[in-house]
Amino acid sequence: MVSRLVLVLGDQLSHDLSALRAGDRARDLVVMAEVMDEGSYVPHHPKKIALVLSAMRHFADELRADGWQVAYTRLDDAGASRSIVGELMRRGEAHGTSEVIATQPGEWRLIEALEAAPLTVTQLPDDRFICSLEEFDAWAEGRRELRMEYFYREMRRKTGFLMEDGKPAAGKWNFDHDNRKPARVDMLRARPMRFAPDAITKEVLDLVADRFGGNFGDLRPFWFGVTAAQAKRALDHFARELLAGFGDYQDAMLAGDRFLHHSVLSPYLNIGLLTPWEICTRVVEEWTAGRVPINAAEGYVRQVIGWREYMRGLYFREGPGYVRRNALGHGRALPAMYWGAPTKMNCVSQAIEQTQKESYAHHIQRLMVTGNFALLAGIDPAEVHEWYLSVYADAFEWVEAPNVIGMSQFADGGIVASKPYVSSGNYIAKMSDYCASCAYSVKAKTGDLACPFNLLYWDFLVRHRDRFGRNPRMGPIYRTWDRMDAERHHAVRDGAAAVLARLDAGDEV
């Protein structure tokens, strides 16, 4: 006789999950389900789907070995429901129970679906994070600006990571100023750890190829880890082989190196195979031993306990309507080049091709190449949001939406960022080798060969001067524009209009 159902979702693959802690191995039934609704609510990258499904199947086996009863639904099972709620109802009817224990999902659509289910569902807090939602709300209450830097300092104090006698290690909270060096090609640079697919993963790959083979993205080769043990090996490899250079080169981009010193641990962290405590403890261990510099350790810790926790708190504080915000009124359709159509812009081509092949791009490629172009071109932020949610293996709405709607597209009107993250081609030229082999000239400010980023940058600022003209951080930029003569103004605006007209016509840019 089953007393209750214990729901475990595909991004909740942690043995200390609150729902599992509240469950009883002797009386309760764990429900895990591969359902079409979760696989298709956006057109997910096939690698992302394969990662989640294989990790789920491995985790279910671990739960059984740990003494749990597990009812596991495979995507191709006869009689399977399309939805999580449908599977809960099916299992509940089969076992004579309507009571469900769940850990709160990381997306509003699933939270609301569980709330509306004709079942008695108890949603427990997801306490795998450093900061609870209540703590975040208490920190945010009454503040005029919710700046991540101040939240990050509170998380440093709470965890003790990189703290010495109550003060930040090495005397500074933030070493980001040291982390903006361009990188050089290095054939000896280590790569993130890769894992050969086992029998379970191979079976999943065949299923995904059959059901989602038409989605944007290359399914094979597939090299992600799919268990906590593999994720821990990947963490240790990163800490030993790559972390030391992470700080210096975290913003760099190279055409021949997709990963540089990045860890590619976020997919494992976001589905529950690693915890923020594990990652930061290992990073701090390397710094304490003197094997990595402070700017590398601090830069990585800030990503995990600063940005990641801040984004989650903001997503839940702002509510379900956050993803529909559009403060700048942008409405242009997402260009076909984001789905692999040709583009003459080498930086965009490199970022999209990498995304297609790996379901991965690092934060500067996302923010300052694909995100920057979308913002400058006035793309509808809802379409930009859906694209990022679709194509990246680490993208789940609680973390993706604030990064895109807030940080990347300024669609929340400035909650996340005090000014828009826009730049001309000069920033990309400084931080990458992309421009050297581009059809456009990053040095050309006007004319047919001018880099579209150069033209759209000024056009964006002029279009939105009423909003940003009084921003103290942007005043010097507008003064630079005002010093240009009328002929230059016309050349820039006409060039930008031509670029946007080609986008609207579906022509190659």
Secondary structure, DSSP 8 states (H G I E B T S, - for coil): ----EEE--TT---TT-HHHHHS-TTT-EEEEE--HHHHHSS---HHHHHHHHHHHHHHHHHHHHTT-EEEEE-TT-TT--SSHHHHHHHHHHHHT--EEEEE--SSHHHHHHHHHSSSEEEEE--TTSSS-HHHHHHHHTT-S---HHHHHHHHHHHH-TTEETTEEGGG-S--GGG--------TT----------HHHHHHHHHHHHHHTTSSS---S-----SHHHHHHHHHHHHHHTGGGHHHHTT-BBTTBS-TT----HHHHHHTSS-HHHHHHHHHHHHHTTSS-HHHHHHHHIIIIIIIHHHHHHHHHH-GGGGG--TT---B---GGGGT---S-HHHHHHHHHHHHHS---HHIIIIIIIHHHHHHTB-HHHHHHHHHHH-TT--HHHHHIIIIIIIT-TTSSSS-SS-----HHHHHHHBSSGGG-SSBTT--SSTTB-HHHHHHHHHHHHTHHHHTT-TTTHHHHHHHHHS-HHHHHHHHHHHHHHHHHHHHT---
